[in-house]
Amino acid sequence: MFKKLSNLVIFMKKSHHHHRKADKILSNHLLISSLSSKSHNEEYKNHDQRIKLYVDELFKRKLLPSRNVQYKSMNELQQRVATILERFDYGMYKNNLNNDEFDQYESTREKFHLKSEEIFEILSTQNDDDDRLLKYFINNRCQLYEKFLRRLNRSQIRQRRKQDQHADDGDDNLRSGIWSDQNELAYGLWHNCLFTKMKRSSLSHLYDRRLTSQAMYCPSTPRVLIDLDYAMDQDFFHTRKILNDVRNLLAVNKYHHINPFRIEFVRSSHHGLKNSRFDKIVHTFMSWWNDPKQYQYTIHHVAKPVNVLESDEKLIYFTPNAKIPLTMSELLDERNIFAIPCHNSRSLRDPVFNRINRLQYQKSSSQRIMVRRLPTTEHIVWNKFHGVISWSLFLTILHDIRHNQHDDWNSVFKRYLLENELIKSDDELSREMQNRQQIQIKREKQIVDFKRSINVK
């Protein structure tokens, strides 16, 4: 397809087999074509390359014309293909099929190209059937174009509605927050950047769609609140993904934590009829929804979205592969709220935890640390010891780091991991090593004795 009429006129000049309609358009628009500022040599070159690609594809796929339609030379075949392409391009232009709208959609753009099989059908027929086949192929593109526009319009309308819902209109754009029993902002499970007061149109480019990807710590009684309004704003596929992640979170919280968190859901009544749609999806995919006592969760209905942060509070995210150093003063600042990734690893091939640099050796550099990936229920490496650290245990460690100025990461990790027997001291490791060596020596001796007994017999 060619975007400008000048391309069409130049291609028509080159062809030796003009169609009657093409001749009429040629005579009516010679003046327009003369005003084109493009390089004609470049257009001729692109047109020749396009014809050559089609001819090569025909030979490569053995889509050669039948015996009753023969071409005397390769030049004649190329001229015939050029005529077909020009007439097809003219038909697309006449029907106002502007490819600028779907150039960014590769799968859709390819559907509007004339296929090599279709050219083969035209080459294999008599000249009288050319108009019928070309008209059929062009009408097919018109139908595809209408479907594309309808789908594009629906997508734009849906996106516009979401933007209107999350427009910056005062306090109405604030999302549901996490509050303590004393009506103060508490820590809990949050979606990635869900509460940063950004417009809906930019959200999908800034974070993934997993509710369980980030968690925060509540100092007294761990309390996790999940904003269900976000899931209700997504399409069916993403809503199902979010609910599956929530289900995994509930299972992990019940079976893998010594002291389970209090799981609570927040739903805003201002969504109106969307509640029925969401309930239907929940009942379809989530078996836990009908059994709150088993998974220990409650549902809160609020009249409007809740404010998230006070004016002097700030969120700090512990993200994988972070490159921005975090200072000790930021860790100890009560106004900072930290988000911790809630990562449930199913494979030991996942990136291991890169231990935070020892603070006692960095006092000269303003006690700056580099946050990589903080562990939750995934496999980690701490010094030369291996172990798995639970979500609740790590939150306790983070609490000590925040509130005890004399503690450092190295000592706190060592204290808690040793107490919970997640790692072993040097003495324990040396004893285990000696036991392994003794067992190995004993096995080798048994093998030698067995071989000797065989030789004796």
Backbone torsions as a table, in degrees:
resi	resn	phi	psi	omega
1	MET	NA	146.3	-177.1
2	PHE	-125.9	138.6	-167.7
3	LYS	-82.7	-24.0	-173.3
4	LYS	-119.0	150.7	-178.6
5	LEU	-68.4	-29.2	179.5
6	SER	-60.5	-37.6	175.8
7	ASN	-58.1	-44.4	-177.7
8	LEU	-62.6	-42.2	-177.8
9	VAL	-66.9	-42.4	179.6
10	ILE	-62.4	-42.1	-180.0
11	PHE	-66.2	-34.1	178.3
12	MET	-68.5	-36.8	176.9
13	LYS	-60.5	-39.3	-174.9
14	LYS	-71.5	-31.6	-175.1
15	SER	-72.8	144.7	176.8
16	HIS	-95.1	-3.4	-177.3
17	HIS	-128.6	76.5	-179.2
18	HIS	-73.9	142.5	170.4
19	HIS	-82.9	152.6	-176.9
20	ARG	-60.0	-42.9	178.9
21	LYS	-65.8	-36.7	178.4
22	ALA	-66.0	-37.7	177.5
23	ASP	-62.7	-39.7	-179.8
24	LYS	-65.4	-44.5	177.5
25	ILE	-64.0	-36.8	-179.7
26	LEU	-61.6	-45.1	-178.2
27	SER	-70.0	-30.2	-176.8
28	ASN	-79.8	-21.1	-171.2
29	HIS	-125.5	24.2	176.7
30	LEU	-64.4	-37.2	-179.4
31	LEU	-65.1	-40.1	179.4
32	ILE	-65.0	-40.6	-178.0
33	SER	-66.8	-30.5	-179.2
34	SER	-70.2	-18.4	-179.6
35	LEU	-86.6	-2.4	-178.0
36	SER	-67.5	139.2	-178.9
37	SER	-98.6	1.8	-179.1
38	LYS	-77.3	161.9	176.9
39	SER	-78.7	120.8	-179.1
40	HIS	-67.8	-34.7	179.5
41	ASN	-61.2	-40.9	178.7
42	GLU	-65.7	-37.7	179.2
43	GLU	-67.9	-41.0	175.7
44	TYR	-59.8	-42.5	-178.5
45	LYS	-63.7	-45.4	179.4
46	ASN	-63.5	-38.4	179.3
47	HIS	-65.7	-43.2	178.4
48	ASP	-63.1	-40.5	178.5
49	GLN	-64.1	-39.4	178.9
50	ARG	-63.3	-44.1	178.6
51	ILE	-63.5	-43.1	-178.6
52	LYS	-62.8	-39.1	178.8
53	LEU	-62.3	-42.8	179.4
54	TYR	-65.3	-43.4	-179.3
55	VAL	-64.9	-43.0	178.3
56	ASP	-62.3	-38.0	178.8
57	GLU	-66.4	-36.6	177.8
58	LEU	-63.2	-44.1	179.3
59	PHE	-70.4	-37.2	-178.3
60	LYS	-65.0	-40.1	-179.1
61	ARG	-94.0	6.8	177.4
62	LYS	57.6	39.5	176.3
63	LEU	-96.0	65.6	-177.6
64	LEU	-93.2	149.7	-179.7
65	PRO	-61.4	157.2	179.4
66	SER	-71.1	174.2	-173.7
67	ARG	-68.3	-30.1	-178.8
68	ASN	-75.0	-8.1	175.0
69	VAL	-125.7	103.4	-176.4
70	GLN	-116.7	150.6	176.7
71	TYR	-120.4	134.8	-172.0
72	LYS	-71.3	-31.3	-175.9
73	SER	-147.8	168.3	176.6
74	MET	-64.9	-35.5	179.4
75	ASN	-62.6	-39.7	178.6
76	GLU	-66.3	-39.2	177.3
77	LEU	-64.2	-42.9	178.9
78	GLN	-63.9	-39.4	177.7
79	GLN	-64.3	-37.4	178.5
80	ARG	-66.0	-42.8	177.0
81	VAL	-63.7	-39.6	178.7
82	ALA	-61.9	-40.6	178.5
83	THR	-63.4	-42.7	179.4
84	ILE	-61.9	-44.5	-179.1
85	LEU	-65.2	-39.7	-179.7
86	GLU	-65.5	-42.9	179.7
87	ARG	-67.9	-36.5	176.4
88	PHE	-65.8	-43.2	178.9
89	ASP	-63.8	-38.0	178.5
90	TYR	-65.0	-41.9	177.4
91	GLY	-62.6	-39.2	177.3
92	MET	-65.3	-39.6	178.9
93	TYR	-67.2	-40.2	-178.4
94	LYS	-64.0	-33.0	-179.5
95	ASN	-90.3	10.9	176.2
96	ASN	57.2	41.5	176.5
97	LEU	-88.1	89.0	-176.5
98	ASN	-84.9	114.9	-176.5
99	ASN	-80.3	-2.3	178.8
100	ASP	-64.0	-28.4	-175.5
101	GLU	-75.0	-28.4	-177.5
102	PHE	-118.0	17.5	176.7
103	ASP	-63.1	-30.7	-177.9
104	GLN	-79.1	-10.9	178.9
105	TYR	-104.4	99.7	-172.7
106	GLU	-63.4	-44.9	-178.6
107	SER	-63.5	-36.4	179.0
108	THR	-74.1	-38.8	-178.5
109	ARG	-62.1	-38.5	-179.1
110	GLU	-65.7	-28.0	-179.5
111	LYS	-68.2	-22.6	-177.9
112	PHE	-89.0	-8.1	177.2
113	HIS	-75.5	149.6	173.8
114	LEU	-75.9	122.5	-175.1
115	LYS	-80.3	157.2	179.4
116	SER	-65.1	-33.3	177.0
117	GLU	-64.3	-36.0	179.2
118	GLU	-70.7	-38.5	174.9
119	ILE	-63.5	-38.6	177.9
120	PHE	-61.5	-40.3	178.1
121	GLU	-62.9	-40.3	-179.6
122	ILE	-69.1	-41.5	179.8
123	LEU	-65.4	-28.0	-175.6
124	SER	-86.8	-2.5	-178.8
125	THR	-107.3	169.2	175.3
126	GLN	-76.1	166.3	-176.3
127	ASN	-63.3	-27.6	-177.7
128	ASP	-67.5	-26.1	-178.2
129	ASP	-90.6	-1.4	-178.5
130	ASP	-62.9	-46.4	-178.1
131	ASP	-61.1	-42.2	-178.2
132	ARG	-63.1	-46.2	-179.1
133	LEU	-67.6	-44.6	179.9
134	LEU	-62.7	-40.7	178.3
135	LYS	-63.4	-38.9	178.4
136	TYR	-64.3	-45.7	-179.1
137	PHE	-65.5	-38.6	-179.6
138	ILE	-69.6	-41.0	176.6
139	ASN	-62.0	-36.1	176.6
140	ASN	-62.1	-40.1	177.6
141	ARG	-67.9	-34.5	178.0
142	CYS	-63.3	-41.5	177.9
143	GLN	-65.1	-41.3	176.7
144	LEU	-62.2	-38.9	-178.6
145	TYR	-66.2	-41.0	177.8
146	GLU	-63.6	-41.8	177.1
147	LYS	-63.4	-40.3	179.4
148	PHE	-62.6	-43.6	-179.8
149	LEU	-65.3	-41.0	178.4
150	ARG	-62.3	-43.8	179.3
151	ARG	-65.5	-39.6	179.5
152	LEU	-66.6	-40.2	179.3
153	ASN	-64.9	-42.2	178.1
154	ARG	-62.1	-40.8	179.3
155	SER	-64.8	-41.9	179.7
156	GLN	-67.0	-38.9	178.3
157	ILE	-64.9	-43.2	179.5
158	ARG	-63.8	-41.1	179.4
159	GLN	-67.9	-37.4	179.5
160	ARG	-65.9	-38.3	178.0
161	ARG	-64.1	-42.4	179.5
162	LYS	-65.6	-37.7	178.0
163	GLN	-65.5	-37.9	178.4
164	ASP	-66.4	-37.3	179.6
165	GLN	-64.8	-35.5	-176.3
166	HIS	-106.6	23.5	180.0
167	ALA	-66.4	156.8	-177.2
168	ASP	-82.1	88.0	-177.5
169	ASP	-125.3	57.2	178.5
170	GLY	82.5	-138.7	-176.8
171	ASP	-78.5	-9.6	-176.3
172	ASP	-70.3	-19.4	-178.0
173	ASN	-87.4	0.0	-178.5
174	LEU	-80.7	139.4	-176.4
175	ARG	-88.9	172.8	178.7
176	SER	-64.7	138.3	-177.9
177	GLY	-110.5	-173.9	-177.1
178	ILE	-121.1	120.3	-172.9
179	TRP	-125.3	149.0	178.5
180	SER	-85.2	177.7	179.1
181	ASP	-68.0	-19.8	178.4
182	GLN	-92.2	18.4	-179.5
183	ASN	61.1	33.6	174.6
184	GLU	-116.0	155.4	-178.4
185	LEU	-64.9	122.7	179.7
186	ALA	-111.0	175.2	-179.7
187	TYR	-101.1	149.4	179.6
188	GLY	-171.3	-165.8	-178.9
189	LEU	-79.8	124.2	179.3
190	TRP	-124.7	155.1	172.9
191	HIS	-78.4	158.7	179.3
192	ASN	-58.3	118.4	174.5
193	CYS	53.3	25.3	-176.8
194	LEU	-67.2	-30.6	-173.4
195	PHE	-108.9	30.0	-178.2
196	THR	-94.9	7.6	173.7
197	LYS	60.8	40.0	175.4
198	MET	-95.8	158.5	176.9
199	LYS	-71.0	150.6	-174.7
200	ARG	-62.1	-31.4	-174.4
201	SER	-65.6	-25.8	-176.7
202	SER	-99.1	-3.6	-173.6
203	LEU	-66.2	-42.7	-173.3
204	SER	-65.2	-19.5	-179.8
205	HIS	-89.8	-7.9	-172.0
206	LEU	-111.4	-15.6	-179.6
207	TYR	-158.9	159.1	177.5
208	ASP	-82.9	177.4	-171.7
209	ARG	-108.6	56.1	178.7
210	ARG	-120.3	120.9	178.8
211	LEU	-68.0	-27.6	-175.6
212	THR	-92.0	14.6	-173.5
213	SER	-82.0	-22.5	-177.7
214	GLN	-138.2	140.4	-179.0
215	ALA	-135.4	153.4	178.0
216	MET	-124.0	167.2	-173.3
217	TYR	-107.7	133.4	173.6
218	CYS	-104.4	116.7	-169.6
219	PRO	-59.7	-39.9	-173.9
220	SER	-90.2	-82.0	179.6
221	THR	-108.6	114.8	-179.3
222	PRO	-55.7	127.6	-175.6
223	ARG	-140.2	118.3	-176.9
224	VAL	-109.7	123.2	175.6
225	LEU	-114.1	131.7	-177.8
226	ILE	-113.8	127.7	-178.8
227	ASP	-83.2	107.1	179.9
228	LEU	-80.7	-13.0	179.6
229	ASP	-63.7	-34.2	179.6
230	TYR	-64.1	-43.1	179.7
231	ALA	-63.4	-33.8	-178.7
232	MET	-71.4	-20.0	179.5
233	ASP	-85.5	-7.4	-176.3
234	GLN	-92.3	170.2	175.4
235	ASP	-77.6	-179.8	-173.0
236	PHE	-61.8	-43.6	-175.4
237	PHE	-64.7	-47.1	-177.1
238	HIS	-71.6	-33.2	175.5
239	THR	-62.1	-41.4	178.8
240	ARG	-64.4	-40.2	178.0
241	LYS	-62.4	-44.0	-179.4
242	ILE	-62.8	-44.0	-178.5
243	LEU	-67.4	-34.6	175.5
244	ASN	-64.1	-39.4	177.2
245	ASP	-65.5	-39.2	177.8
246	VAL	-64.2	-40.3	178.2
247	ARG	-62.2	-42.5	176.8
248	ASN	-62.5	-38.8	178.3
249	LEU	-61.8	-43.8	179.9
250	LEU	-63.1	-40.7	179.7
251	ALA	-66.5	-43.2	178.7
252	VAL	-64.2	-41.3	-179.1
253	ASN	-64.4	-33.2	-177.4
254	LYS	-81.0	-43.4	-168.6
255	TYR	-101.8	-14.6	-173.4
256	HIS	-118.3	3.6	179.6
257	HIS	-117.0	136.4	176.3
258	ILE	-67.9	-44.7	176.4
259	ASN	-116.5	94.2	-175.7
260	PRO	-62.1	148.8	174.8
261	PHE	-73.5	160.1	172.4
262	ARG	-86.6	110.1	-178.8
263	ILE	-88.8	124.7	-180.0
264	GLU	-135.2	142.4	180.0
265	PHE	-110.5	142.0	178.1
266	VAL	-114.0	127.8	177.0
267	ARG	-130.3	132.8	-179.5
268	SER	-94.0	131.5	-179.0
269	SER	-74.5	-10.8	-177.9
270	HIS	-73.3	-7.4	177.4
271	HIS	-75.8	-18.4	172.9
272	GLY	65.5	-119.7	-173.5
273	LEU	-67.9	-13.8	-179.2
274	LYS	-67.0	-19.0	-179.2
275	ASN	-62.3	-39.8	-179.1
276	SER	-65.0	-40.5	177.9
277	ARG	-63.1	-44.0	-179.0
278	PHE	-66.1	-41.5	178.7
279	ASP	-61.3	-37.2	179.5
280	LYS	-64.8	-43.0	178.6
281	ILE	-65.8	-41.4	-179.6
282	VAL	-62.7	-47.1	-179.3
283	HIS	-65.6	-27.0	-178.9
284	THR	-74.6	-40.6	-170.6
285	PHE	-109.0	-14.6	-172.1
286	MET	-119.4	111.8	178.5
287	SER	-76.3	-20.8	-175.2
288	TRP	-78.9	-13.8	-172.1
289	TRP	-64.5	-31.2	-177.7
290	ASN	-87.9	4.7	-176.2
291	ASP	-134.3	70.5	-177.3
292	PRO	-62.8	-34.2	-176.8
293	LYS	-67.1	-35.9	-178.0
294	GLN	-65.1	-42.9	-177.5
295	TYR	-100.5	3.9	171.0
296	GLN	57.9	61.6	176.6
297	TYR	-136.7	158.8	176.9
298	THR	-131.8	162.1	-178.9
299	ILE	-121.0	130.1	178.0
300	HIS	-111.4	131.2	175.5
301	HIS	-105.1	123.0	-179.0
302	VAL	-116.1	151.1	-176.3
303	ALA	-74.5	-32.1	-179.3
304	LYS	-151.8	165.2	178.8
305	PRO	-58.2	147.8	-175.2
306	VAL	-100.0	142.7	176.5
307	ASN	-65.5	145.3	-172.0
308	VAL	-97.5	-58.2	-172.9
309	LEU	-118.5	148.3	170.1
310	GLU	-75.6	170.9	-174.4
311	SER	-64.9	-28.8	-176.8
312	ASP	-101.2	7.6	-178.7
313	GLU	-97.7	153.9	-175.8
314	LYS	-143.9	141.5	176.5
315	LEU	-91.6	135.5	174.7
316	ILE	-125.0	120.4	-175.3
317	TYR	-99.0	133.2	170.7
318	PHE	-90.5	98.3	-174.5
319	THR	-107.6	155.0	176.9
320	PRO	-63.3	139.6	175.4
321	ASN	58.5	36.4	178.3
322	ALA	-69.7	142.0	-178.0
323	LYS	-109.4	-7.4	-178.3
324	ILE	-91.4	121.9	179.8
325	PRO	-67.3	151.6	178.6
326	LEU	-116.3	128.2	-177.8
327	THR	-86.5	159.0	177.9
328	MET	-65.6	-33.7	179.3
329	SER	-64.3	-33.8	176.6
330	GLU	-69.5	-36.1	177.8
331	LEU	-65.3	-35.2	-175.3
332	LEU	-90.2	-5.0	-178.7
333	ASP	-78.1	120.4	-177.2
334	GLU	-67.8	-19.0	-179.2
335	ARG	-79.1	-13.9	-179.3
336	ASN	-89.5	132.7	177.9
337	ILE	-111.7	125.4	-172.2
338	PHE	-102.3	136.5	176.3
339	ALA	-105.3	128.3	-177.7
340	ILE	-112.1	133.3	179.1
341	PRO	-65.4	129.6	173.5
342	CYS	-96.7	93.1	-173.0
343	HIS	-112.1	119.0	177.2
344	ASN	-104.0	98.4	-174.6
345	SER	-79.5	132.2	174.8
346	ARG	-102.7	-3.5	-176.7
347	SER	-138.3	137.6	177.3
348	LEU	-73.9	-6.3	177.6
349	ARG	-80.5	-8.0	176.6
350	ASP	-61.5	153.8	-179.6
351	PRO	-57.3	130.0	179.8
352	VAL	-74.2	162.9	-177.7
353	PHE	-73.4	122.5	174.5
354	ASN	-85.8	112.3	-173.1
355	ARG	-62.6	140.6	-179.4
356	ILE	-65.4	141.1	-176.2
357	ASN	-58.1	145.6	-177.6
358	ARG	-65.9	123.2	-176.9
359	LEU	-72.7	-28.6	-176.3
360	GLN	-66.8	-20.5	177.9
361	TYR	-95.9	5.2	-176.2
362	GLN	-124.3	19.9	-179.2
363	LYS	-65.9	-28.7	179.9
364	SER	-71.6	-20.7	-178.5
365	SER	-106.7	42.1	176.5
366	SER	60.8	25.2	175.4
367	GLN	53.7	50.1	179.4
368	ARG	-92.3	137.9	178.5
369	ILE	-124.5	155.3	178.4
370	MET	-107.3	119.1	-179.1
371	VAL	-87.7	122.2	177.8
372	ARG	-102.6	-95.5	176.8
373	ARG	-129.4	115.7	179.7
374	LEU	-81.3	139.4	-173.1
375	PRO	-80.0	151.6	172.2
376	THR	-128.5	-96.1	176.8
377	THR	-109.4	27.2	-178.8
378	GLU	-104.0	168.0	179.1
379	HIS	-71.7	131.9	-177.4
380	ILE	-129.5	164.6	174.0
381	VAL	-122.3	122.1	178.6
382	TRP	-122.9	112.0	-171.3
383	ASN	54.5	-126.1	178.2
384	LYS	-101.1	7.5	-178.3
385	PHE	-101.6	149.8	178.1
386	HIS	-112.8	146.3	177.5
387	GLY	-175.7	170.7	177.2
388	VAL	-116.6	128.5	-178.3
389	ILE	-109.9	132.9	-176.1
390	SER	-79.9	164.6	-179.0
391	TRP	-63.3	-51.7	-176.5
392	SER	-63.9	-35.9	179.4
393	LEU	-66.2	-41.8	179.9
394	PHE	-66.3	-35.4	177.5
395	LEU	-64.1	-34.9	175.3
396	THR	-64.8	-41.0	177.4
397	ILE	-62.1	-44.2	179.2
398	LEU	-61.9	-37.5	178.6
399	HIS	-61.6	-43.5	178.9
400	ASP	-64.4	-38.6	179.6
401	ILE	-64.4	-38.9	-176.4
402	ARG	-72.1	-38.1	-168.5
403	HIS	-104.6	-9.7	178.6
404	ASN	-114.7	106.9	-175.2
405	GLN	-67.7	-24.7	-176.0
406	HIS	-87.7	-7.0	179.3
407	ASP	-87.1	149.5	172.5
408	ASP	-125.9	167.8	-175.9
409	TRP	-59.6	-41.0	-175.3
410	ASN	-63.3	-49.7	-176.7
411	SER	-69.5	-39.2	-178.9
412	VAL	-66.8	-45.1	177.1
413	PHE	-58.9	-46.0	-177.0
414	LYS	-63.3	-41.4	-177.8
415	ARG	-64.0	-49.4	-176.3
416	TYR	-73.2	-38.1	-178.2
417	LEU	-69.9	-36.3	177.5
418	LEU	-69.5	-40.3	-179.5
419	GLU	-63.6	-37.2	-178.6
420	ASN	-91.1	7.3	177.2
421	GLU	57.9	31.0	174.5
422	LEU	-81.9	-24.5	172.5
423	ILE	-132.2	171.4	-176.1
424	LYS	-125.6	150.3	179.9
425	SER	-74.3	172.1	179.8
426	ASP	-63.1	-38.9	179.8
427	ASP	-63.8	-43.0	179.2
428	GLU	-65.0	-39.7	178.9
429	LEU	-65.3	-39.9	179.7
430	SER	-66.2	-40.0	177.1
431	ARG	-64.0	-41.5	177.6
432	GLU	-63.4	-38.7	179.6
433	MET	-64.6	-42.0	177.6
434	GLN	-63.6	-41.4	177.8
435	ASN	-62.4	-41.5	178.7
436	ARG	-63.8	-41.3	178.8
437	GLN	-64.3	-41.9	178.4
438	GLN	-63.6	-40.9	178.1
439	ILE	-64.1	-40.5	179.4
440	GLN	-64.8	-42.4	179.1
441	ILE	-63.9	-40.4	179.6
442	LYS	-63.6	-41.7	179.1
443	ARG	-65.9	-42.0	178.6
444	GLU	-62.6	-38.8	178.2
445	LYS	-65.3	-40.2	177.7
446	GLN	-62.4	-39.8	178.8
447	ILE	-64.4	-43.4	-180.0
448	VAL	-63.4	-43.5	179.2
449	ASP	-62.7	-39.0	179.5
450	PHE	-64.6	-41.6	178.9
451	LYS	-64.8	-39.3	179.5
452	ARG	-64.7	-41.4	179.6
453	SER	-62.4	-35.8	178.0
454	ILE	-66.9	-43.5	-178.8
455	ASN	-65.1	-35.8	-179.7
456	VAL	-65.1	-40.6	179.6
457	LYS	-67.0	NA	NA
